[in-house]
Amino acid sequence: MSEPLEELRAQRALIQQHLDWLDARIAATEGSSAEPTLPHATSQPCSTQAPVADEIVEVTDQTDVPFFDIDQTTHASTTSDIRKAQIGCLVIFVIAILGFVFLLFGLPYLVD
């Protein structure tokens, strides 16, 4: 199975888990005695497991309700890669400008 397909299935499983959690919260808010449900089983099993929230926090106060426990290491590595690419592009740009200036002004004086 291709890697993008596995990743899409893992994403679908996470979204389904979140929808089940939302259904449970809506039912609890409406006063129903519905229990939180487990995520639905997919018709085709996924060979890789996506990162799942460590725990589901039950909050009675509606001021700060966490929806997801987002893994910050994935976000930090992506930001770091982008920053490295930006620095690399800047270095190549500076080298290109210095090379152009040398060819324009320095090389004619060396040839004479």
C-alpha positions in Angstrom: 0.0 0.0 0.0 1.4 3.4 -0.8 2.5 5.8 1.9 0.1 8.6 1.0 -2.8 6.2 1.1 -1.8 5.0 4.5 -1.4 8.5 5.8 -4.9 9.5 4.4 -6.4 6.5 6.2 -4.7 7.5 9.4 -6.0 11.1 9.1 -9.5 9.7 8.4 -9.3 7.6 11.6 -8.2 10.7 13.6 -11.1 12.8 12.2 -13.6 10.0 13.0 -12.3 9.9 16.5 -12.7 13.6 16.9 -16.3 13.4 15.5 -17.1 10.7 18.0 -15.8 12.9 20.8 -17.9 15.9 19.5 -21.0 13.7 19.3 -20.4 12.7 22.9 -19.9 16.3 24.0 -23.1 17.4 22.2 -25.1 14.6 23.8 -23.7 15.5 27.2 -24.6 19.1 26.7 -28.1 18.3 25.6 -28.6 16.4 28.9 -28.6 12.9 27.3 -27.0 10.1 29.2 -24.9 9.0 26.2 -21.6 7.4 26.8 -18.5 8.5 24.8 -18.1 6.1 21.9 -15.0 4.6 20.5 -13.8 5.4 17.0 -15.5 3.5 14.2 -13.6 0.6 12.7 -12.6 1.3 9.1 -13.4 -1.2 6.4 -9.7 -1.6 5.5 -7.2 -1.8 8.3 -4.3 0.7 8.3 -0.9 -0.8 8.8 0.5 2.4 10.5 -1.0 4.0 13.5 -1.2 7.8 13.6 -0.3 9.6 16.7 -3.3 9.8 19.0 -3.9 12.1 21.9 -2.5 10.8 25.1 -5.7 11.2 27.0 -9.2 12.8 26.5 -9.8 15.5 29.0 -13.3 15.8 30.4 -14.0 19.5 31.1 -17.1 20.7 32.8 -16.2 24.4 32.4 -16.6 25.6 28.8 -14.0 28.3 29.0 -10.8 26.3 27.9 -11.8 23.2 26.0 -8.9 21.5 24.4 -9.8 19.8 21.1 -6.6 18.1 20.2 -3.3 17.3 21.9 -1.1 18.5 19.0 2.4 17.0 18.8 4.7 20.0 18.7 7.8 18.0 17.6 6.3 17.5 14.1 5.6 21.2 13.8 9.0 22.2 15.1 10.9 20.0 12.7 8.9 21.4 9.7 9.6 24.9 10.8 13.3 24.0 11.2 13.5 22.6 7.7 11.9 25.7 6.3 14.3 27.9 8.2 17.3 25.9 6.8 16.0 26.3 3.3 15.6 30.0 3.7 19.1 30.4 5.0 20.5 28.2 2.2 18.7 30.3 -0.4 20.1 33.5 1.2 23.6 32.1 1.1 23.3 31.1 -2.5 21.9 34.6 -3.4 24.8 36.4 -1.6 27.4 34.1 -3.4 25.8 34.8 -6.7 25.8 38.6 -6.2 29.4 38.6 -5.0 30.4 36.4 -8.1 28.6 38.9 -10.4 30.3 41.9 -8.9 33.7 40.2 -9.1 33.1 39.3 -12.8 31.9 42.8 -13.6 34.5 44.8 -11.7 37.4 42.6 -10.6 38.1 40.3 -13.6 38.6 43.1 -16.2 41.4 44.6 -14.0 43.0 41.2 -13.5 43.0 40.5 -17.3 44.9 43.8 -18.2 
